[in-house]
């Protein structure tokens, strides 16, 4: 996708053990966004999203709340160069 953007998110709060990664995968897949999500040792979740700007921003907005059991207290977002990812994996 020539107009793809890429965002890296570091999400703080109660975001592990609440189906955040799988729910994020579902949200991203439904929006047509590629990337991945993984738990970090410090309790945060790291998410990389790549796709059209509007779709990526929609998933970023979802990550600010997350699934029902999550309590998101902060989201750090940084832009990166798109790398042509396809699919979404939740590690």
C-alpha positions in Angstrom: 0.0 0.0 0.0 1.7 3.2 -1.2 0.0 5.5 1.3 0.5 3.2 4.3 1.5 4.7 7.6 3.0 2.9 10.6 2.5 3.6 14.3 4.2 2.0 17.3 2.2 2.1 20.6 3.3 1.4 24.1 0.2 0.9 26.2 0.3 1.2 30.0 -2.2 0.0 32.6 -4.0 -3.3 33.3 -3.4 -4.5 29.7 -2.0 -8.0 30.2 -4.2 -11.0 31.0 -7.3 -9.2 29.8 -7.4 -10.3 26.1 -5.9 -7.0 24.9 -3.6 -8.5 22.2 -6.3 -10.8 20.8 -8.9 -8.1 20.9 -6.5 -5.7 19.2 -5.8 -8.3 16.5 -9.6 -8.5 15.8 -10.0 -4.7 15.7 -7.0 -4.4 13.4 -8.1 -7.2 11.1 -11.6 -5.8 10.8 -10.1 -2.4 9.9 -7.7 -3.9 7.3 -4.7 -3.0 9.4 -1.5 -5.1 9.5 0.9 -5.5 12.4 1.5 -7.2 15.7 0.9 -7.0 19.4 3.1 -8.4 22.2 3.3 -8.3 26.0 6.4 -6.6 27.5 8.2 -7.8 30.6 7.3 -4.5 32.4 3.6 -5.1 32.1 2.9 -2.9 29.0 1.7 -4.1 25.6 3.6 -3.0 22.5 1.5 -2.7 19.3 2.7 -2.0 15.7 0.0 -0.9 13.2 0.4 -0.4 9.5 -2.1 0.5 6.9 -4.2 3.4 5.7 -4.1 6.5 7.9 -7.8 6.5 8.8 -7.8 2.8 9.6 -4.7 3.0 11.7 -6.0 5.9 13.6 -9.2 4.1 14.3 -7.3 1.2 15.9 -5.1 3.6 17.8 -8.2 5.2 19.2 -9.5 1.7 20.2 -6.2 1.0 22.0 -6.7 4.1 24.2 -9.6 2.1 25.9 -9.0 -1.5 24.9 -11.3 -4.5 25.7 -13.8 -4.4 28.5 -11.5 -5.9 31.2 -8.6 -3.5 30.4 -7.7 -0.3 32.3 -5.5 1.8 30.0 -3.7 4.5 31.8 -1.4 5.7 29.0 -0.6 5.3 25.4 2.7 6.4 23.8 2.4 6.7 20.0 5.3 7.2 17.6 5.4 7.2 13.8 7.8 5.0 11.8 8.4 4.3 8.1 6.0 1.7 6.8 7.6 -1.7 6.0 4.9 -3.4 3.9 3.5 -5.7 6.7 0.6 -8.0 6.0 -1.7 -9.8 8.4 -1.7 -9.2 12.2 -0.2 -11.5 14.8 -0.8 -11.4 18.6 2.3 -12.9 20.2 
